[in-house]
Amino acid sequence: MKKIIILLAFVFSLSSCHSQEKKAEKVIPKYKISKTDAQWKSELTPEQYDVLRKKGTEASFSGEYWNHFEKGYYACAACKNPLFTSDAKFNSECGWPSFDQAIKGSVIYKTDSTFGMQRTEVMCANCGGHLGHVFDDGPAETTGKRFCTNSVSILFIPKK
């Protein structure tokens, strides 16, 4: 009887360890740039940290780039990954920088059903930073998309 109990305890410990490993794999996203929470906090401003790492939103018409139309490109404020060109930017009058397309492969998408809404979250493909959301109410003459982006999540790089 003692041997059976020991054998059952051994089998149970193996199965519980194995299931814990699977859960950990699903929870930890893999990005080219991966840092601890403390590292992000030390490198980003409090506003950038709130938006990029905690999925916050800046107030409309408050960000640096909502009405900015200089030539160049916009990169992720956390990792400098190029995200949008100035040619893709348009005036949506929503109070946030809006683009009709992202640079190919620069962003990833995730279903966001917070606040009782069904939206598509846009994140930097390089570091997983939250940029904003994409909607289907952009310019019909181009892509029909509107990447509604937080100014604090991007950095403008002027054309040389």
CYANA upper distance limits for C-alpha pairs under 8 A (distance plus 0.5 A):
  1 MET  CA      5 ILE  CA      6.88
  2 LYS  CA      6 ILE  CA      6.76
  3 LYS  CA      7 LEU  CA      6.54
  4 ILE  CA      8 LEU  CA      6.55
  5 ILE  CA      9 ALA  CA      6.60
  6 ILE  CA     10 PHE  CA      6.66
  7 LEU  CA     11 VAL  CA      6.71
  8 LEU  CA     12 PHE  CA      6.54
  9 ALA  CA     13 SER  CA      6.63
 10 PHE  CA     14 LEU  CA      6.84
 11 VAL  CA     15 SER  CA      6.82
 12 PHE  CA     16 SER  CA      6.65
 13 SER  CA     17 CYS  CA      6.63
 14 LEU  CA     18 HIS  CA      6.67
 15 SER  CA     19 SER  CA      6.71
 16 SER  CA     20 GLN  CA      6.73
 17 CYS  CA     21 GLU  CA      6.88
 18 HIS  CA     22 LYS  CA      7.07
 19 SER  CA     23 LYS  CA      6.90
 20 GLN  CA     24 ALA  CA      6.80
 21 GLU  CA     25 GLU  CA      6.87
 22 LYS  CA     26 LYS  CA      7.06
 23 LYS  CA     27 VAL  CA      6.92
 24 ALA  CA     28 ILE  CA      6.85
 25 GLU  CA     29 PRO  CA      8.49
 30 LYS  CA     34 SER  CA      7.83
 31 TYR  CA    125 ALA  CA      7.60
 31 TYR  CA    126 ASN  CA      6.18
 31 TYR  CA    127 CYS  CA      5.87
 31 TYR  CA    128 GLY  CA      7.11
 32 LYS  CA    126 ASN  CA      5.80
 32 LYS  CA    127 CYS  CA      6.78
 33 ILE  CA     79 CYS  CA      8.02
 33 ILE  CA    126 ASN  CA      6.49
 33 ILE  CA    127 CYS  CA      5.36
 34 SER  CA    127 CYS  CA      6.68
 35 LYS  CA     39 GLN  CA      6.47
 35 LYS  CA     40 TRP  CA      7.01
 36 THR  CA     40 TRP  CA      6.92
 37 ASP  CA     41 LYS  CA      6.66
 38 ALA  CA     42 SER  CA      6.72
 39 GLN  CA     43 GLU  CA      6.77
 40 TRP  CA     44 LEU  CA      6.43
 40 TRP  CA     49 TYR  CA      7.44
 40 TRP  CA     53 ARG  CA      8.34
 41 LYS  CA     45 THR  CA      7.86
 41 LYS  CA     46 PRO  CA      7.82
 41 LYS  CA     49 TYR  CA      6.72
 43 GLU  CA     78 ALA  CA      8.47
 44 LEU  CA     48 GLN  CA      6.12
 44 LEU  CA     49 TYR  CA      6.05
 44 LEU  CA     78 ALA  CA      7.47
 45 THR  CA     49 TYR  CA      6.54
 46 PRO  CA     50 ASP  CA      6.63
 47 GLU  CA     51 VAL  CA      6.84
 47 GLU  CA     58 GLU  CA      8.49
 47 GLU  CA    152 VAL  CA      7.43
 48 GLN  CA     52 LEU  CA      6.16
 48 GLN  CA     53 ARG  CA      8.25
 48 GLN  CA     77 ALA  CA      8.20
 48 GLN  CA     78 ALA  CA      8.49
 48 GLN  CA    152 VAL  CA      6.04
 48 GLN  CA    153 SER  CA      6.54
 49 TYR  CA     53 ARG  CA      5.76
 49 TYR  CA     54 LYS  CA      7.21
 50 ASP  CA     54 LYS  CA      5.38
 50 ASP  CA     55 LYS  CA      6.92
 50 ASP  CA     56 GLY  CA      5.77
 50 ASP  CA     57 THR  CA      8.41
 51 VAL  CA     55 LYS  CA      5.20
 51 VAL  CA     56 GLY  CA      4.52
 51 VAL  CA     57 THR  CA      6.22
 51 VAL  CA     58 GLU  CA      7.84
 51 VAL  CA    130 HIS  CA      6.83
 51 VAL  CA    131 LEU  CA      7.93
 51 VAL  CA    150 ASN  CA      8.14
 51 VAL  CA    152 VAL  CA      7.84
 51 VAL  CA    153 SER  CA      7.15
 52 LEU  CA     56 GLY  CA      7.76
 52 LEU  CA     78 ALA  CA      8.02
 52 LEU  CA    129 GLY  CA      5.04
 52 LEU  CA    130 HIS  CA      4.95
 52 LEU  CA    131 LEU  CA      6.96
 52 LEU  CA    153 SER  CA      6.44
 53 ARG  CA    129 GLY  CA      6.33
 53 ARG  CA    130 HIS  CA      6.94
 54 LYS  CA    130 HIS  CA      8.24
 55 LYS  CA    130 HIS  CA      6.04
 57 THR  CA    132 GLY  CA      8.13
 57 THR  CA    150 ASN  CA      7.13
 58 GLU  CA     62 SER  CA      7.67
 58 GLU  CA     63 GLY  CA      7.62
 58 GLU  CA    150 ASN  CA      6.79
 58 GLU  CA    151 SER  CA      8.32
 58 GLU  CA    152 VAL  CA      8.01
 59 ALA  CA     63 GLY  CA      7.97
 60 SER  CA     94 CYS  CA      7.66
 60 SER  CA     95 GLY  CA      4.99
 60 SER  CA     96 TRP  CA      6.30
 61 PHE  CA     66 TRP  CA      6.89
 61 PHE  CA     94 CYS  CA      8.32
 61 PHE  CA     95 GLY  CA      4.67
 61 PHE  CA     96 TRP  CA      6.79
 62 SER  CA     66 TRP  CA      8.20
 62 SER  CA     95 GLY  CA      7.99
 63 GLY  CA     96 TRP  CA      7.51
 63 GLY  CA    150 ASN  CA      7.67
 63 GLY  CA    151 SER  CA      5.49
 63 GLY  CA    152 VAL  CA      7.11
 64 GLU  CA     68 HIS  CA      7.96
 64 GLU  CA    151 SER  CA      6.33
 64 GLU  CA    152 VAL  CA      8.02
 65 TYR  CA     96 TRP  CA      7.88
 65 TYR  CA     97 PRO  CA      6.27
 65 TYR  CA    151 SER  CA      5.89
 66 TRP  CA     95 GLY  CA      6.20
 66 TRP  CA     96 TRP  CA      5.06
 66 TRP  CA     97 PRO  CA      4.64
 66 TRP  CA     98 SER  CA      7.98
 66 TRP  CA    151 SER  CA      7.27
 67 ASN  CA     91 ASN  CA      7.76
 67 ASN  CA     95 GLY  CA      8.39
 67 ASN  CA     96 TRP  CA      8.50
 67 ASN  CA     97 PRO  CA      7.54
 68 HIS  CA     97 PRO  CA      8.40
 69 PHE  CA     86 SER  CA      7.36
 69 PHE  CA     89 LYS  CA      7.90
 70 GLU  CA     86 SER  CA      7.47
 70 GLU  CA    158 PRO  CA      7.64
 71 LYS  CA     86 SER  CA      5.94
 71 LYS  CA     87 ASP  CA      8.01
 71 LYS  CA    158 PRO  CA      6.53
 71 LYS  CA    159 LYS  CA      6.11
 72 GLY  CA     85 THR  CA      6.78
 72 GLY  CA     86 SER  CA      5.91
 72 GLY  CA    156 PHE  CA      7.60
 72 GLY  CA    157 ILE  CA      6.10
 72 GLY  CA    158 PRO  CA      4.77
 72 GLY  CA    159 LYS  CA      4.65
 72 GLY  CA    160 LYS  CA      8.41
 73 TYR  CA     82 PRO  CA      7.46
 73 TYR  CA     83 LEU  CA      7.99
 73 TYR  CA     84 PHE  CA      6.24
 73 TYR  CA     85 THR  CA      4.71
 73 TYR  CA     86 SER  CA      5.76
 73 TYR  CA    156 PHE  CA      6.40
 73 TYR  CA    157 ILE  CA      5.84
 73 TYR  CA    158 PRO  CA      7.07
 73 TYR  CA    159 LYS  CA      7.82
 74 TYR  CA     82 PRO  CA      6.51
 74 TYR  CA     83 LEU  CA      6.27
 74 TYR  CA     84 PHE  CA      5.65
 74 TYR  CA     85 THR  CA      6.65
 74 TYR  CA     86 SER  CA      7.76
 74 TYR  CA    154 ILE  CA      6.51
 74 TYR  CA    155 LEU  CA      5.90
 74 TYR  CA    156 PHE  CA      4.98
 74 TYR  CA    157 ILE  CA      6.48
 75 ALA  CA     79 CYS  CA      8.42
 75 ALA  CA     80 LYS  CA      5.49
 75 ALA  CA     81 ASN  CA      5.62
 75 ALA  CA     82 PRO  CA      4.60
 75 ALA  CA     83 LEU  CA      5.59
 75 ALA  CA     84 PHE  CA      7.44
 75 ALA  CA    154 ILE  CA      5.89
 75 ALA  CA    155 LEU  CA      5.60
 75 ALA  CA    156 PHE  CA      6.86
 75 ALA  CA    157 ILE  CA      7.73
 76 CYS  CA     80 LYS  CA      5.21
 76 CYS  CA     81 ASN  CA      5.65
 76 CYS  CA     82 PRO  CA      6.95
 76 CYS  CA     83 LEU  CA      7.05
 76 CYS  CA    124 CYS  CA      7.28
 76 CYS  CA    129 GLY  CA      8.28
 76 CYS  CA    153 SER  CA      6.64
 76 CYS  CA    154 ILE  CA      5.17
 76 CYS  CA    155 LEU  CA      6.60
 77 ALA  CA    152 VAL  CA      7.73
 77 ALA  CA    153 SER  CA      5.72
 77 ALA  CA    154 ILE  CA      5.03
 77 ALA  CA    155 LEU  CA      5.57
 78 ALA  CA    127 CYS  CA      8.09
 78 ALA  CA    129 GLY  CA      7.65
 78 ALA  CA    153 SER  CA      7.84
 78 ALA  CA    154 ILE  CA      8.45
 79 CYS  CA    126 ASN  CA      7.82
 79 CYS  CA    127 CYS  CA      7.13
 80 LYS  CA    155 LEU  CA      8.02
 81 ASN  CA    106 SER  CA      7.68
 81 ASN  CA    124 CYS  CA      8.04
 81 ASN  CA    126 ASN  CA      7.09
 82 PRO  CA    103 ILE  CA      7.76
 82 PRO  CA    106 SER  CA      7.29
 83 LEU  CA    102 ALA  CA      6.21
 83 LEU  CA    103 ILE  CA      5.85
 83 LEU  CA    106 SER  CA      5.90
 83 LEU  CA    107 VAL  CA      7.45
 83 LEU  CA    124 CYS  CA      8.08
 84 PHE  CA     88 ALA  CA      7.15
 84 PHE  CA     89 LYS  CA      8.26
 84 PHE  CA     99 PHE  CA      7.65
 84 PHE  CA    101 GLN  CA      7.56
 84 PHE  CA    102 ALA  CA      5.41
 84 PHE  CA    103 ILE  CA      5.91
 85 THR  CA     89 LYS  CA      7.53
 85 THR  CA    102 ALA  CA      8.09
 85 THR  CA    103 ILE  CA      7.67
 88 ALA  CA     99 PHE  CA      5.56
 88 ALA  CA    100 ASP  CA      5.88
 88 ALA  CA    101 GLN  CA      6.43
 88 ALA  CA    102 ALA  CA      8.13
 89 LYS  CA     97 PRO  CA      7.85
 89 LYS  CA     98 SER  CA      6.19
 89 LYS  CA     99 PHE  CA      4.71
 89 LYS  CA    100 ASP  CA      7.01
 90 PHE  CA     97 PRO  CA      8.35
 90 PHE  CA     98 SER  CA      6.33
 90 PHE  CA     99 PHE  CA      6.39
 90 PHE  CA    100 ASP  CA      7.80
 91 ASN  CA     97 PRO  CA      8.19
 91 ASN  CA     98 SER  CA      7.20
 92 SER  CA     97 PRO  CA      8.46
 92 SER  CA     98 SER  CA      6.77
 92 SER  CA    138 GLY  CA      8.16
 96 TRP  CA    148 CYS  CA      6.59
 96 TRP  CA    149 THR  CA      6.46
 96 TRP  CA    150 ASN  CA      6.62
 96 TRP  CA    151 SER  CA      7.37
 97 PRO  CA    147 PHE  CA      8.46
 97 PRO  CA    148 CYS  CA      6.59
 97 PRO  CA    149 THR  CA      5.85
 97 PRO  CA    150 ASN  CA      7.20
 97 PRO  CA    151 SER  CA      6.94
 98 SER  CA    146 ARG  CA      6.36
 98 SER  CA    147 PHE  CA      5.77
 98 SER  CA    148 CYS  CA      5.35
 98 SER  CA    149 THR  CA      6.61
 99 PHE  CA    145 LYS  CA      8.16
 99 PHE  CA    146 ARG  CA      6.13
 99 PHE  CA    147 PHE  CA      5.48
 99 PHE  CA    148 CYS  CA      7.51
 99 PHE  CA    149 THR  CA      8.47
100 ASP  CA    138 GLY  CA      6.76
100 ASP  CA    139 PRO  CA      7.61
100 ASP  CA    142 THR  CA      7.64
100 ASP  CA    143 THR  CA      6.48
100 ASP  CA    144 GLY  CA      7.37
100 ASP  CA    145 LYS  CA      5.49
100 ASP  CA    146 ARG  CA      5.56
100 ASP  CA    147 PHE  CA      6.61
101 GLN  CA    143 THR  CA      7.58
101 GLN  CA    145 LYS  CA      7.31
101 GLN  CA    146 ARG  CA      8.01
101 GLN  CA    147 PHE  CA      7.41
102 ALA  CA    106 SER  CA      7.26
102 ALA  CA    107 VAL  CA      7.48
102 ALA  CA    147 PHE  CA      8.37
103 ILE  CA    107 VAL  CA      8.22
105 GLY  CA    125 ALA  CA      7.65
106 SER  CA    124 CYS  CA      6.78
106 SER  CA    125 ALA  CA      5.85
106 SER  CA    126 ASN  CA      7.72
107 VAL  CA    122 VAL  CA      6.91
107 VAL  CA    123 MET  CA      5.96
107 VAL  CA    124 CYS  CA      5.14
107 VAL  CA    125 ALA  CA      4.99
107 VAL  CA    126 ASN  CA      8.28
108 ILE  CA    122 VAL  CA      6.38
108 ILE  CA    123 MET  CA      5.78
108 ILE  CA    124 CYS  CA      6.76
108 ILE  CA    125 ALA  CA      5.75
109 TYR  CA    120 THR  CA      6.82
109 TYR  CA    121 GLU  CA      6.05
109 TYR  CA    122 VAL  CA      5.39
109 TYR  CA    123 MET  CA      6.78
110 LYS  CA    120 THR  CA      6.17
110 LYS  CA    121 GLU  CA      5.57
110 LYS  CA    122 VAL  CA      7.19
110 LYS  CA    123 MET  CA      8.36
111 THR  CA    118 GLN  CA      7.77
111 THR  CA    119 ARG  CA      6.59
111 THR  CA    120 THR  CA      5.30
111 THR  CA    121 GLU  CA      6.56
112 ASP  CA    117 MET  CA      8.11
112 ASP  CA    118 GLN  CA      6.48
112 ASP  CA    119 ARG  CA      5.56
112 ASP  CA    120 THR  CA      6.04
112 ASP  CA    121 GLU  CA      6.31
113 SER  CA    117 MET  CA      5.66
113 SER  CA    118 GLN  CA      5.13
113 SER  CA    119 ARG  CA      6.72
114 THR  CA    118 GLN  CA      7.91
119 ARG  CA    133 HIS  CA      7.41
119 ARG  CA    134 VAL  CA      8.02
119 ARG  CA    135 PHE  CA      8.08
120 THR  CA    133 HIS  CA      6.01
120 THR  CA    134 VAL  CA      6.24
120 THR  CA    135 PHE  CA      7.86
121 GLU  CA    130 HIS  CA      8.01
121 GLU  CA    131 LEU  CA      8.26
121 GLU  CA    132 GLY  CA      6.46
121 GLU  CA    133 HIS  CA      4.89
121 GLU  CA    134 VAL  CA      7.07
122 VAL  CA    130 HIS  CA      6.88
122 VAL  CA    131 LEU  CA      6.14
122 VAL  CA    132 GLY  CA      5.93
122 VAL  CA    133 HIS  CA      5.60
122 VAL  CA    134 VAL  CA      7.03
122 VAL  CA    147 PHE  CA      8.35
123 MET  CA    128 GLY  CA      5.88
123 MET  CA    129 GLY  CA      5.79
123 MET  CA    130 HIS  CA      5.08
123 MET  CA    131 LEU  CA      5.80
123 MET  CA    132 GLY  CA      7.74
124 CYS  CA    128 GLY  CA      5.38
124 CYS  CA    129 GLY  CA      5.66
124 CYS  CA    130 HIS  CA      7.18
124 CYS  CA    131 LEU  CA      7.38
125 ALA  CA    129 GLY  CA      8.46
129 GLY  CA    153 SER  CA      8.28
130 HIS  CA    153 SER  CA      7.80
131 LEU  CA    149 THR  CA      5.96
131 LEU  CA    150 ASN  CA      6.42
131 LEU  CA    153 SER  CA      6.08
131 LEU  CA    154 ILE  CA      8.05
132 GLY  CA    147 PHE  CA      7.70
132 GLY  CA    148 CYS  CA      6.15
132 GLY  CA    149 THR  CA      5.06
132 GLY  CA    150 ASN  CA      6.40
133 HIS  CA    147 PHE  CA      6.41
133 HIS  CA    148 CYS  CA      5.90
133 HIS  CA    149 THR  CA      7.21
134 VAL  CA    145 LYS  CA      7.18
134 VAL  CA    146 ARG  CA      5.96
134 VAL  CA    147 PHE  CA      4.80
134 VAL  CA    148 CYS  CA      6.39
135 PHE  CA    145 LYS  CA      6.19
135 PHE  CA    146 ARG  CA      5.60
135 PHE  CA    147 PHE  CA      6.99
135 PHE  CA    148 CYS  CA      8.01
136 ASP  CA    144 GLY  CA      6.20
136 ASP  CA    145 LYS  CA      5.21
136 ASP  CA    146 ARG  CA      6.76
137 ASP  CA    144 GLY  CA      6.38
137 ASP  CA    145 LYS  CA      6.34
137 ASP  CA    146 ARG  CA      6.51
138 GLY  CA    143 THR  CA      7.53
138 GLY  CA    144 GLY  CA      4.75
138 GLY  CA    145 LYS  CA      4.73
138 GLY  CA    146 ARG  CA      4.86
139 PRO  CA    143 THR  CA      7.00
139 PRO  CA    144 GLY  CA      5.29
139 PRO  CA    145 LYS  CA      7.26
139 PRO  CA    146 ARG  CA      8.13
140 ALA  CA    144 GLY  CA      5.01
149 THR  CA    153 SER  CA      7.97
150 ASN  CA    154 ILE  CA      7.61
151 SER  CA    155 LEU  CA      8.19
